[in-house]
Amino acid sequence: MKEQDKTGNLPPIVKENLHLLRNGTIDATKLTGGDTEVGADLLSKLRLLYFASQKKKDTNTTTEKSPEQTAKDTFAMVELNIVHTVYNQMQMQLVKCICDLTEFAKCLPQFISLNLNDQVVLLKYGSYEAMFVLLGTLIMDEGMLLPLIEVHMSYNFFHEMGMYNLMKEKFEFAEKIRALDLNDEEMALFIAVIILCSDRPGLSNSKKVEQIQEEMLNALKYQLSKSHPNKPRLFAHLLMKLTTVRQLVADHVTMIENMKHLRQRFPPLLNEIFSNLH
């Protein structure tokens, strides 16, 4: 009987790499940059996540298999689900980040004094820009940390799984943000400035939003002058990053719109944010 294709609507390069993994052509330990110990740890955690999800499914079967065949089939099935597992975990991380950003915004001076529509508009258009900036806090050792599952995934892992092109520009931007060496207070103020952009479409009181953002900008400029006295142009560099991250999000939205198989797997919250985000 022909083996059923379980790769679904994944991109062709992802399917190809998964089949190579199953056939043993790619060394799974190299998915995290060649570090056998780290690679084994990553795959172990991903497999545990996969097995946990499988426990909820009906496992009743009368088919007899040898232990060797059972082990081989199980490993192949796990490898075929690694990309889906990673992708789902990344979506969960994004949803959590958006929820955290919402709570953060509520703590900003005067934010909750804005009408509800304007609060929603600011969060809708500012969330992805803020997340791409915050990605800089998760970049380390030529890879990205996923705090929810305590796993570090190297850039090489994304490349081997056919996901690197989707994330390449975001990683490069995050590396530049990380290089600015912002402390927690400066990062918080910069995120506040991003959220409080008065030119978002659909705002009913852009003047008030502009006034609140001006206060955040002044606070950010003051904080930078205290923490980085030897970097007088740092404030200007951050302002330029506002334009860069906006274009980055626009490009990301276009890319996702052209990859409908990914959009179909979005959680409802991400779908709502992506709607009419152009």
Secondary structure, DSSP 8 states (H G I E B T S, - for coil): -------TT--HHHHHHHHHHHHT-S-GGGGGTS-HHHHHHHHHHHHHHHHHHHTTS---------HHHHHHHHHHHHHHHHHHHHHHHHHHHHHHHHHHHHHHHHTSTTGGGS-HHHHHHHHHHHHHHHHHHHGGGTEETTEEEETTTTEEEEHHHHHHTT-HHHHHHHHHHHHHHHHT---HHHHHHHHHHHHT-TT-TT-S-HHHHHHHHHHHHHHHHHHHHHH-TT-TTHHHHHHHHHHHHHHHHHHHHHHHHT-HHHHTT--HHHHHHHTT--
